[in-house]
Amino acid sequence: MLIIELWQMFKEYLLFAVLGIGILIILFSIIYFLIYQKVLNGRKPIQLKSAATIILFVGYLLMVFCATWFSRRPSGYYSVSLSLFSSYLEAWNSFTLRSWQLLILNIVVFVPFGILLPLVSKRFQNLIWIISAGAVFTLSIETIQWVFRIGVFEADDLLNNLIGVIVGYGMVMAVLSAVNREKRISSRIIIGYLMPLLLVIVVYSGIFIKYSLNDVGNLAAAYSQRINCDNVQISSVIDLSQQSNPDVVYKTKVYNKKTGLEYAKQIYEGMGVSTGTMNIIQYNDNAIYQSYGEGQYSLWVKYAGGQYDFTDFSYDQYQPAAKTLEQKTVLKALEKMNVYVPENLDFTGDEQDGQFSFKADMIKNKNKYLLGQLDGTMYEDGIIRNLNNNLTSLEKYKEVSIISEAEAFEKIQQGKFKLYWNEELKSITVKGVKIEYLADSKGYYQPVYCFKAIINEKEYSIVVPAMK
């Protein structure tokens, strides 16, 4: 996936680089042939090897700037994050393939800088010079992103970019040392040049090995950088328990690419949708199954838990049901789609736009528990054409020790919680708390404390992981 993304980036911005190089070659030709040779009678020849290296380096710089400028759109939101390793902690918490790809991409994209610049000038075969040049280059890119509001100025980006420069420098210096016939370079020096590359491989391998050995996954709801709460008034209007009783981690069925396809076909066939002509877009943890038979349909399936989002694209030809939906009417329509809803779920039906919802909060269903909700839209002809089934069937996996409500509240006081908030924090008042269960990166459902709070006079929910 990373190689494909790099190749697509190369193809997308190659034209800009070629045009830029073409303009520079024309300007250089005018200066060299007309001014230097004709006017000034210069006789120094062009070194083709040096010229080719410079052209490659300039082309690389142009491609990086184009990727920085054109890959993102300006927005009103911008921020500066100087918390080192926060993006690594964020990637660890969510542990999605995409999050790690972005971190690795920030390293790989700057490897050519470390390779080409020492070939352009021997001055940059000095480690201090190449690090200084790399720091200026990456700092200029981050500043451009911040000034024009096309990205976030992050300390981690600076670090990853510099790592890429040093890795590239080590690779090219190892090759230059190995092929140097004038000086006999020891193998220790060559290995020393390759140490940055080896360290990056070892560190990333260690991260993925450690994750694979963990019994359960990580929670994306966990904080990645501490919030400064020194001047924030934090209080609770409820009594918080000091006791920490054991709780449970739950497991659910997890599909893969093969079983996910079988599951999608089963859903489609139950709804009477043809699976003969399907377009499949598969990702690491979910997949989209598009059917183009008698109609156009889309089914987005999450591998962990089997939740899905179904769309019949003929919905724009009908009006949503105008009357208040009754539960039995919705259940009957769902049965025609072979979707069966267990009893005792909370039902709501909208009066105007045909929307309905079934909610389950750890409702016991046989030997399992049901969590989540099922939402959809019924249309004037009584057919459901949009269905978002986030109901998950859970069963006990293991008992775990958790922190108390009071300990979780202390984490809020310490700023150790995740908060999407653009305003200045002034006050946090906790009005309620309960245990909920969130899916982790391996598909298990872990206990978390969900605090109902008032932040700056606005209602908000704060989630704190409960497992010790």
Secondary structure, 3 states (H helix, E strand, C coil): CHHHHHHHHHHHHHHHHHHHHHHHHHHHHHHHHHHHHHHCCCCCCCCHHHHHHHHHHHHHHHHHHHHHHHCCCCCCCCCEECCCCHHHHHHHHHCCHHHHHHHHHHHHCCHHHHHHHHHHCHHHHCHHHHHHHHHHHHHHHHHHHHHCCCCCEEHHHHHHHHHHHHHHHHHHHHHHHHHCCCCCCCHHHHHHHHHHHHHHHHHHHHHHHHHHHCCCCCCCCCCCCCCCCCCCEEEECCCCCCCCCCEEEEECCECCHHHHHHHHHHHHHHCCCCCCCEEEEECCCEEEEEEECCCEEEEEEECECCCEEEEEHHHHHCCECCCCCCHHHHHHHHHHCCCCCCCCCEEEECCCCCEEEEEEEEEEECCEEEEEEEEEEEECCCCEEEEEECCEEEEEEEEECECCHHHHHHHHHCCCCCCCCCCCCCEEEEEEEEEEEEECCCCCEEEEEEEEEEECCEEEEEEEECEC
